[in-house]
Amino acid sequence: MNLTSLITLIAIVLIYSWQASRNSGVGGDSTWEHFKPSLKRYSGFRELLLFVVFLLFYKFSRALAIGDASTAFENAQKVIEWEYAMGILYELPIQQFFLDKETLIKVINWIYIKLHIPTTIIFFVWLFYKRRKHYLYIRNGFLIANVITLFFFMGFPCAPPRMINGNEINTYSELGLQVLNNLNAMGIFLGEGFVDTLYEISGVNLYKGINSKLFNQFAAMPSMHFGNSLLIAVGLFWYSSIKWLKWIAWLYPVFVLTVIVMTGNHFFLDAVLGGIIVLAPYPVMNLIEKFYPKWKERFRGSEAFVKNSTI
């Protein structure tokens, strides 16, 4: 969790505390009742704490899931070969189109690093506060999906596009250059490879120092940046009562897809798999509920919790 995410959490609590002084009732309790320190089941504080713990666990577990560098570059080459065969290998020309727009790239890099977690937090707080009868269902699927990704990071470590070059700033430049040479021999020409916009334009070095400890360098597949953005769009489309928001929400995953490709952090197939994984738990939960009705409360919460929904 970065500083931006922490500030977002604090701001959420402060805003809802302020609202509590103006609005005495939300589902029978004051707004502050949802977020005051309490470990009571379904309390807002407990949910916020759960997300903080999960995000910390996710960060540490990603570090533990770091795969072998050689395997990660071999897998990245496989992804490029697959995309070439499918006719969707367009990441490099898309990145090159934006490279001369340095100010835009700097803004996009900042968005990539800083806004992914806060937007996800805001979405779930909105669900809890405004559409609470759907909150646990969406939250549980989200947690399941992100746990599934850890197995992909361990079983299929994959270097991101920004490492596929021979630039010496990249600790693994020899491996990146080898991938380019292998692809050239196959007739797949990527020139000098991708540009690491985070380092070369924004000066963010993920290969040394504290950043190298916080990020799993080989966690390109799948892209949960895109997966979570897709979940947010689907959630807003189904549960928002604002018509224009239902449709404009779809621009968010499109924007995130552009961001992750432009910055050289993910391939298109990373995004495809991220989208599949983040949505897959929901039909599975629905199927389990159909054959084992008792599981419905585990997935969606008790009747008391659902009754306290604001819709």
Residue, then its C-alpha position, 0 to 999 in steps of 0.5 A: m500500500n502506497l502513501t496515496s492509498l493510505i491518504t485515500l483511506i483516511a479521507i474516506v473515514l473523515i468524510y463519512s465522519w463528517q457526513a454522520s454529523r449531517n445525516s443521522g441514519v444510514g440503514g438504521d445506524s449513523t454513518w460513523e457507526h459503520f467506520k468507528p473502531s469495531l471488529k463486529r461482523y460486517s462493521g465498516f472498520r472491520e471491512l477497511l481493516l480487512f482490505v488493509v491486511f489483504l493488500l499488505f498480504y498481497k504485496f508480501s506474497r507477490a514478493l514470495a512468488i517471484g519466479d526465476a528470471s530466465t523462466a520469466f523471459e521465456n514466458a514473455q517470449k511465449v506471450i509475444e509469439w501467441e499474440y503474433a499468431m493471433g494477430i494482436l501484437y500491437e503493443l510496441p506501435i501503441q507505445q511508440f505513438f505516445l513516446d514523444k508526448e513526455t508530459l503525458i507519459k509522466v502523468i500516465n506513469w503516475i496514474y499507473i503507480k498511484l491510482h490503482i489501489p485508491t480507485t478500487i478502495i473507493f469503489f468498495v466503500w461506495l458499494f458498502y455505503k450505497r449498495r450494501k446488499h451486493y457488497l459482500y458478494i462482490r468483495n468475496g469474488f474480488l478476494i478470490a480472484n486476487v488469490i488466484t493470481l498469486f498461483f499464476f505469478m508462481g506458476f507462470p512468472c512473466a517479464p513485462p514488455r518494458m524489460i524486453n530490450g537490451n538497455e543496460i539500466n535493466t538488470y536483466s538486459e541480456l535476457g531481454l536482448q536474447v528474447l529479441n534475438n530469438l524473435n528476430a530469428m522467427g521473423i517477429f521483429l520488434g526493433e530495439g524492443f520496448v521502452d521502460t517509461l517508468y525509468e527513462i521518462s519518470g525516473v522510477n527505478l524498479y530494479k534497485g533500492i526499495n522499489s525492487k523489494l516492493f514489486n514483483q518484477f515478473a508479475a505481468m501475467p495476469s494484469m490485475h490493474f485491468g482486471n480490477s478496473l473491469l470489475i469496477a466498470v461491471g459493478l457500476f453498470w449493474y448497481s449504479s442508479i445514475k444512467w450516465l455513470k453506468w455507461i461512462a464507467w466502461l471507459y475506465p477499463v479502456f483507459v487502464l488498458t491503454v495505460i498499461v500498454m503505453t507504459g510497457n507494463h503489460f501485454f494485451l493477453d495479460a489484460v485478457l487473463g486478468g479480466i477472465i480471472v476477476l469475473a470468474p468467481y461470480p458464476v462459480m459462486n452462483l452455481i455453488e449457491k444453486f446446489y448448496p443454498k446454505w452457502k448463500e449467506r457465506f457469499r452474500g451475508s446474513e439477512a440482517f446485513v442485507k436488510n441494512s442496505t440503502i436500496 
